[in-house]
Amino acid sequence: MDVLMLLVALLSLAVAAAAVVWAIRSARSASSSVDEAALAQRMAAEVRAQVGEAAVEALAANNEQFLALAEQRFEKQQEKTKNLLDPFEVQMKAIDETVGKLRTAHEQDKGAVEKMNVEMARRITELTSSTTTLSEALRSPTARGAWGENQLHNVIELAGMVPYCDYDEQVTGENREGATGRPDVRVRLPNGAHIAVDAKVPLSAYLDAQAATETAEVEGHLVRHAAALRAHVNALASKKYWEQNDGPAPEFVVLFVPGESFLADALRSDVSLLQDAMEKRVLLASPVNLLALLWSVARGWQEARVAENARQIADLGEDLYGRMGKVLEHLGKTGRGLDQAVRSYNDLIGSVEGRLLVTLRRFPELGVGTEDLDSPSEIESLPRTPHAPEPQDTDA
């Protein structure tokens, strides 16, 4: 029942009550005093009962209808809000999982570095001791090449590059001049380029020096060892492995010397060998030097993964921000709807008080009804409008 119907009903009851009062006054002039009093009391009671019941029923029905309508609208808005918040909850769980994985990976990497430090000390000791025990076996070029590649594998494994598949063995490439080359290992970099590593080191003269007993003879063999290593540096520089990269890459090739003493003795015999090799873009690397280089590459891959995870978190945050904007927009619409409903209800209460109750309260003055009619209360609380907090100054 809307406001117009309520007003019509109450006005009809008021007219009926006025007619009854007129009838009572007319009856007073035509009936005896006893009948007149009884009739007046009976008619007054009936009018009072009818008017009171009609007013109460009308207000109750209107109030129930208003509450039902408000509840129905609220349930619809609540369902819409829930549908909007469900993806929001999924995104929050995805962010939590990504951050958790990133934290777990960080802890694992930290533990792995400590473990590799211990393992490195053990492996270096093994590499040093194995140099003297394998001297006879290394006189065969085939065995020497296999041993060098095995030492290279050990260093790569110790650096943590194997699980990430950061090297390809025996890959043939071509430089800008059309010359082809086949390094022992190509270590891939995060930017798509690679570093070529060669492990084919001449060791015949060095093994002769190890077998010699005279100091002069030993020095002579070490001079030949340094000269053979220099010749291999020149041959390796001419292949220009760095030109086989499709993108930007370090312009050098690594010459892996599989024993610390192999390189140290050559540098003592030829003090300018290291500088000349660097000028030719050939990096002479002992196991320790190569391990440090590969660790740097492995660290680059770790940082690349962290950057990728950070990018994914940023994408999730951007998507979450957009979804949250939609949620706040619908919350605002819900608040405005509730605000309009409350204002309409308060307008109805004002109309009842200003138009109906004023007339109804005159009946007791005419002898109809003795109880005061209570005025329904307005709703003073209004929906709260959501506001974004002010950004805090982090520099303070």
For each residue, the residues with C-beta under 8 A, 3 or more apart:
1: 5 6 9 58 61 62 65
2: 5 6 62
3: 6 7 62 348 351
4: 7 8
5: 1 2 8 9
6: 1 2 3 9 10 58 59 62 352 356
7: 3 4 10 11 351 355 356
8: 4 5 11 12
9: 1 5 6 12 13 54 58
10: 6 7 13 14 54 55 58 356 359 360
11: 7 8 14 15 359
12: 8 9 15 16
13: 9 10 16 17 50 51 54 55
14: 10 11 17 18 51 359 360
15: 11 12 18 19
16: 12 13 19 20 47 50
17: 13 14 20 21 47 50 51 363 368
18: 14 15 21 22
19: 15 16 22 23
20: 16 17 23 24 43 44 46 47 368
21: 17 18 24 25 47 366 367 368
22: 18 19 25 26
23: 19 20 26 27 43
24: 20 21 27 28 39 40 43 44
25: 21 22 28 29
26: 22 23 29 30
27: 23 24 30 31 36 39 40
28: 24 25 31 36 40
29: 25 26
30: 26 27
31: 27 28 35 36 39
32: 35 36
33: 36 37
34: 37 38
35: 31 32 38 39
36: 27 28 31 32 33 39 40
37: 33 34 40 41
38: 34 35 41 42
39: 24 27 31 35 36 42 43
40: 24 27 28 36 37 43 44 367
41: 37 38 44 45
42: 38 39 45 46
43: 20 23 24 39 40 46 47
44: 20 24 40 41 47 48 367 368
45: 41 42 48 49
46: 20 42 43 49 50
47: 16 17 20 21 43 44 50 51 363 368 369
48: 44 45 51 52 363 368 369 370
49: 45 46 52 53
50: 13 16 17 46 47 53 54
51: 13 14 17 47 48 54 55 360 363 368 369
52: 48 49 55 56 369 371 373
53: 49 50 56 57
54: 9 10 13 50 51 57 58
55: 10 13 51 52 58 59 356 360 373
56: 52 53 59 60
57: 53 54 60 61
58: 1 6 9 10 54 55 61 62
59: 6 55 56 62 63 352 376
60: 56 57 63 64
61: 1 57 58 64 65
62: 1 2 3 6 58 59 65 66 348
63: 59 60 66 67 376
64: 60 61 67 68
65: 1 61 62 68 69
66: 62 63 69 70 341 345 348
67: 63 64 70 71
68: 64 65 71 72
69: 65 66 72 73 341
70: 66 67 73 74 338 341
71: 67 68 74 75
72: 68 69 75 76
73: 69 70 76 77 337 338 341
74: 70 71 77 78 334 338
75: 71 72 78 79
76: 72 73 79 80
77: 73 74 80 81 330 333 334 337
78: 74 75 81 82
79: 75 76 82 83
80: 76 77 83 84 330 334
81: 77 78 84 85 327 330 331 334
82: 78 79 85 86
83: 79 80 86
84: 80 81 87 88 323 326 327 330
85: 81 82 88 89 327
86: 82 83 89 90
87: 84 90 91 323
88: 84 85 91 92 320 323 324 327
89: 85 86 92 93
90: 86 87 93 94
91: 87 88 94 95 316 319 320 323
92: 88 89 95 96 320
93: 89 90 96 97
94: 90 91 97 98 316
95: 91 92 98 99 313 316 317 320
96: 92 93 99 100
97: 93 94 100 101
98: 94 95 101 102 309 312 313 316
99: 95 96 102 103 313
100: 96 97 103 104
101: 97 98 104 105 309
102: 98 99 105 106 306 309 313
103: 99 100 106 107
104: 100 101 107 108
105: 101 102 108 109 305 309
106: 102 103 109 110 306
107: 103 104 110 111
108: 104 105 111 112
109: 105 106 112 113 302
110: 106 107 113 114
111: 107 108 114 115
112: 108 109 115 116 160
113: 109 110 116 117
114: 110 111 117 118
115: 111 112 118 119
116: 112 113 119 120 158 159 160
117: 113 114 120 121
118: 114 115 121 122
119: 115 116 122 123 158
120: 116 117 123 124 158 291
121: 117 118 124 125
122: 118 119 125 126
123: 119 120 126 127 154 158
124: 120 121 127 128 287 288
125: 121 122 128 129
126: 122 123 129 130
127: 123 124 130 131 151 154 258 259 260 287
128: 124 125 131 259 260 261
129: 125 126 132 133
130: 126 127 133 134
131: 127 128 134 135 259 260 261 262
132: 129 135 210
133: 129 130
134: 130 131 137 138 147
135: 131 132 138 139 207 210 211
136: 139
137: 134 140 143 147
138: 134 135 143 144 147 203 207
139: 135 136 143 144 204 207
140: 137 143 144
141: 144 145
142: 145 146
143: 137 138 139 140 146 147
144: 138 139 140 141 147 148 203
145: 141 142 148 149 199 200
146: 142 143 149 150
147: 134 137 138 143 144 150 151 258
148: 144 145 151 152 184 199 200 201 256 258
149: 145 146 152 153 184 199
150: 146 147 153 154
151: 127 147 148 154 155 199 256 258 259 287
152: 148 149 155 156 184 185 197 199 256 258 290
153: 149 150 156 157
154: 123 127 150 151 157 158 287
155: 151 152 158 159 256 287 290 291 294
156: 152 153 159 161 162 167 185 187 294
157: 153 154 160 161 162
158: 116 119 120 123 154 155 291
159: 116 155 156 291 294 295 297 298
160: 112 116 157 163 164 295 298
161: 156 157 164 166 167 187 294 297 298
162: 156 157 165 166 167
163: 160
164: 160 161 298 301
165: 162
166: 161 162 187 188 297 298 301
167: 156 161 162 185 186 187 188 197
168: 171 185 186 188
169: 184 185
170: 182 184
171: 168 182 183 186
172: 180 181 182
173: 180 181 182 183 186 196 241 244
174: 178 179 180 181 244
175: 178 179 180 181 239 240 241 243 244
176: 240 243
177: 240 243
178: 174 175
179: 174 175 238 239 240
180: 172 173 174 175
181: 172 173 174 175 196 239 240 241 244
182: 170 171 172 173
183: 171 173 186 196 197 198 241 253
184: 148 149 152 169 170 197 198 199 200 256
185: 152 156 167 168 169 196 197 199
186: 167 168 171 173 183 194 195 196 197
187: 156 161 166 167 194 195 197 294 297
188: 166 167 168 192 193 194
189: 192 193 194 195 249 297 300
190: 300 301 303 304
191: 247 248 249
192: 188 189 246 247
193: 188 189 245 246 247 248 249 250
194: 186 187 188 189 244 245 249
195: 186 187 189 249 250 252 253 254 293 297
196: 173 181 183 185 186 241 242 244 253 254
197: 152 167 183 184 185 186 187 253 254 256 290
198: 183 184 236 241 253 254 255 256
199: 145 148 149 151 152 184 185 256 258
200: 145 148 184 232
201: 148 229 232 255 256 257 258 262
202: 205 225 228 229 231 232
203: 138 144 206 207 225 262
204: 139 207 208 228
205: 202 208 209 221 222 224 225 227 228
206: 203 209 210 221 222 225 262 265 266
207: 135 138 139 203 204 210 211
208: 204 205 211 212 221 224
209: 205 206 212 217 218 221 222 225 265
210: 132 135 206 207
211: 135 207 208
212: 208 209 217 218 221
213: 217
214: 217 218
215: 218 219
216: 219 220
217: 209 212 213 214 220 221
218: 209 212 214 215 221 222
219: 215 216 222 223 269
220: 216 217 223 224
221: 205 206 208 209 212 217 218 224 225
222: 205 206 209 218 219 225 226 265 266 268 269
223: 219 220 226 227 269 270
224: 205 208 220 221 227 228
225: 202 203 205 206 209 221 222 228 229 262 265 266 269
226: 222 223 229 230 265 266 267 269 270 273
227: 205 223 224 230 231 270
228: 202 204 205 224 225 231 232
229: 201 202 225 226 232 233 257 266 270 273
230: 226 227 233 234 270 273 276 277
231: 202 227 228 234 235
232: 200 201 202 228 229 235 236 255
233: 229 230 236 237 255 273 276 277 280 282 284
234: 230 231 237 238 280
235: 231 232 238 239
236: 198 232 233 239 241 253 255 282
237: 233 234 240 253 277 280 281 282
238: 179 234 235
239: 175 179 181 235 236 253
240: 175 176 177 179 181 237 243
241: 173 175 181 183 196 198 236 244 253
242: 196 245 249 250 251 252 253 281
243: 175 176 177 240
244: 173 174 175 181 194 196 241
245: 193 194 242 248 249
246: 192 193
247: 191 192 193
248: 191 193 245
249: 189 191 193 194 195 242 245
250: 193 195 242
251: 242 281
252: 195 242 281 282 283
253: 183 195 196 197 198 236 237 239 241 242 281 282 283
254: 195 196 197 198 282 283 285 290 293
255: 198 201 232 233 236 277 282 283 284 285
256: 148 151 152 155 184 197 198 199 201 285 287 290
257: 201 229 262 263 266 284 285 286
258: 127 147 148 151 152 199 201 262 287
259: 127 128 131 151 262 263 286 287
260: 127 128 131 263 264 286 287 288
261: 128 131 264 265
262: 131 201 203 206 225 257 258 259 265 266 286
263: 257 259 260 266 267 284 286
264: 260 261 267 268 286
265: 206 209 222 225 226 261 262 268 269
266: 206 222 225 226 229 257 262 263 269 270 273
267: 226 263 264 270 271 273 274
268: 222 264 265 271
269: 219 222 223 225 226 265 266
270: 223 226 227 229 230 266 267 273
271: 267 268
272: 275 276
273: 226 229 230 233 266 267 270 276 277 284
274: 267 277 278 284
275: 272 278 279
276: 230 233 272 273 279 280
277: 230 233 237 255 273 274 280 282 283 284
278: 274 275 281 282 283
279: 275 276
280: 233 234 237 276 277
281: 237 242 251 252 253 278
282: 233 236 237 252 253 254 255 277 278
283: 252 253 254 255 277 278 289 293
284: 233 255 257 263 273 274 277 289
285: 254 255 256 257 289 290 293
286: 257 259 260 262 263 264 289 290
287: 124 127 151 154 155 256 258 259 260 290 291
288: 124 260 291 292
289: 283 284 285 286 292 293
290: 152 155 197 254 256 285 286 287 293 294
291: 120 155 158 159 287 288 294 295
292: 288 289 295 296
293: 195 254 283 285 289 290 296 297
294: 155 156 159 161 187 290 291 297 298
295: 159 160 291 292 298 299
296: 292 293 299 300
297: 159 161 166 187 189 195 293 294 300 301
298: 159 160 161 164 166 294 295 301 302
299: 295 296 302 303
300: 189 190 296 297 303 304
301: 164 166 190 297 298 304 305
302: 109 298 299 305 306
303: 190 299 300 306 307
304: 190 300 301 307 308
305: 105 301 302 308 309
306: 102 106 302 303 309 310
307: 303 304 310 311
308: 304 305 311 312
309: 98 101 102 105 305 306 312 313
310: 306 307 313 314
311: 307 308 314 315
312: 98 308 309 315 316
313: 95 98 99 102 309 310 316 317
314: 310 311 317 318
315: 311 312 318 319
316: 91 94 95 98 312 313 319 320
317: 95 313 314 320 321
318: 314 315 321 322
319: 91 315 316 322 323
320: 88 91 92 95 316 317 323 324
321: 317 318 324 325
322: 318 319 325 326
323: 84 87 88 91 319 320 326 327
324: 88 320 321 327 328
325: 321 322 328 329
326: 84 322 323 329 330
327: 81 84 85 88 323 324 330 331
328: 324 325 331 332 386 388
329: 325 326 332 333
330: 77 80 81 84 326 327 333 334
331: 81 327 328 334 335 386
332: 328 329 335 336 385 386
333: 77 329 330 336 337
334: 74 77 80 81 330 331 337 338 383
335: 331 332 338 339 383 384 385 386
336: 332 333 339 340 383
337: 73 77 333 334 340 341
338: 70 73 74 334 335 341 342 383
339: 335 336 342 343 382 383
340: 336 337 343 344
341: 66 69 70 73 337 338 344 345
342: 338 339 345 346 379 381 382 383
343: 339 340 346 347
344: 340 341 347 348
345: 66 341 342 348 349 378 379
346: 342 343 349 350 378 379
347: 343 344 350 351
348: 3 62 66 344 345 351 352
349: 345 346 352 353 375 376 377 378
350: 346 347 353 354 378
351: 3 7 347 348 354 355 356
352: 6 59 348 349 355 356 357 375 376
353: 349 350 356 357 358 375
354: 350 351 357 358
355: 7 351 352 358 359
356: 6 7 10 55 351 352 353 359 360
357: 352 353 354 360 361 373 375
358: 353 354 355 361 362
359: 10 11 14 355 356 362
360: 10 14 51 55 356 357 363 373
361: 357 358 364 372 373
362: 358 359 365 366
363: 17 47 48 51 360 366 368 369
364: 361 367 368 369 370
365: 362
366: 21 362 363
367: 21 40 44 364
368: 17 20 21 44 47 48 51 363 364
369: 47 48 51 52 363 364
370: 48 364
371: 52
372: 361
373: 52 55 357 360 361
374:
375: 349 352 353 357
376: 59 63 349 352
377: 349
378: 345 346 349 350
379: 342 345 346
380:
381: 342
382: 339 342
383: 334 335 336 338 339 342
384: 335
385: 332 335
386: 328 331 332 335
387:
388: 328
389:
390:
391:
392: 396
393: 396
394:
395:
396: 392 393
